[in-house]
Amino acid sequence: MQEAIVALIVVCASWMVARRYLPKSFKSNLRLRAAHALRRFGWENAAHRLEEVPEAAPNCATGCGSCGGCDARDAGLSQSEFAITRDSWKRASRK
């Protein structure tokens, strides 16, 4: 019984790592293959849920990450615009 529980924990951990770090194209391909397999077993509702793709936000500036197009360069943030002034450095060092 202990081996089965450990195996279940390893499978769940592998699934979470894969969901986080695999490229979006690979995840969408995997999702479609799983939906196809579910349809072969007759599980139409589960297959339909897997095939649904979340819609992009109406405004990509919200930072939700659903459209995949947000980037720090697109948002106008750059390292050159950030500077520490001499006065702010003195104030921070006094504390």
C-alpha positions in Angstrom: 0.0 0.0 0.0 2.8 2.4 0.8 4.3 1.9 -2.7 1.0 2.8 -4.3 0.8 6.0 -2.2 4.3 7.0 -3.1 3.7 6.3 -6.8 0.6 8.5 -6.7 2.5 11.3 -5.1 5.3 11.0 -7.7 2.7 11.1 -10.5 1.0 14.1 -9.1 4.3 16.0 -8.6 5.4 15.1 -12.1 2.0 16.4 -13.4 2.4 19.7 -11.6 6.0 20.2 -12.9 4.9 19.4 -16.4 2.0 21.8 -16.2 4.3 24.6 -15.1 7.4 24.2 -17.2 6.3 22.6 -20.5 5.9 24.9 -23.5 2.4 26.0 -24.4 2.5 24.3 -27.8 3.4 21.0 -26.1 0.7 21.4 -23.5 -2.0 22.1 -26.1 -0.9 19.1 -28.2 -1.0 16.9 -25.1 -4.5 18.3 -24.2 -5.8 17.5 -27.6 -4.4 14.0 -27.5 -6.0 13.4 -24.1 -9.3 14.7 -25.4 -9.1 12.3 -28.3 -8.4 9.4 -26.0 -11.3 10.4 -23.7 -13.6 10.5 -26.8 -12.6 6.9 -27.7 -13.6 5.8 -24.2 -17.0 7.6 -24.6 -16.3 10.4 -22.1 -17.6 13.3 -24.2 -18.0 15.8 -21.4 -14.5 15.4 -20.1 -13.1 15.6 -23.7 -15.1 18.8 -24.3 -13.6 20.4 -21.1 -10.1 19.6 -22.3 -10.7 21.0 -25.7 -11.9 24.4 -24.4 -9.2 27.0 -24.6 -9.4 30.0 -22.2 -10.2 33.2 -23.9 -7.6 36.0 -23.9 -8.4 39.0 -21.8 -9.9 42.0 -23.6 -6.9 44.1 -22.5 -3.5 42.4 -22.4 -2.2 45.1 -20.1 -4.0 43.5 -17.2 -1.1 41.1 -16.8 -3.2 38.0 -16.5 -1.0 36.0 -18.9 -3.9 34.4 -20.7 -2.9 35.7 -24.1 0.8 35.0 -23.8 1.7 38.3 -25.3 2.6 40.3 -22.2 6.3 41.1 -21.8 8.2 43.6 -19.8 9.6 45.2 -23.0 6.0 45.6 -24.3 4.9 47.2 -21.1 7.5 49.9 -21.5 9.5 48.9 -18.5 13.3 48.9 -18.9 16.3 48.9 -16.7 17.6 52.2 -18.2 14.5 54.1 -16.9 15.2 53.0 -13.3 17.7 55.0 -11.4 18.6 55.6 -7.7 19.1 59.2 -6.9 21.8 60.4 -4.5 19.1 61.7 -2.1 17.2 58.5 -2.0 20.4 56.6 -1.3 21.3 58.9 1.6 17.8 58.5 3.1 17.9 54.8 2.9 21.4 54.6 4.4 20.3 56.7 7.4 17.6 54.2 8.5 
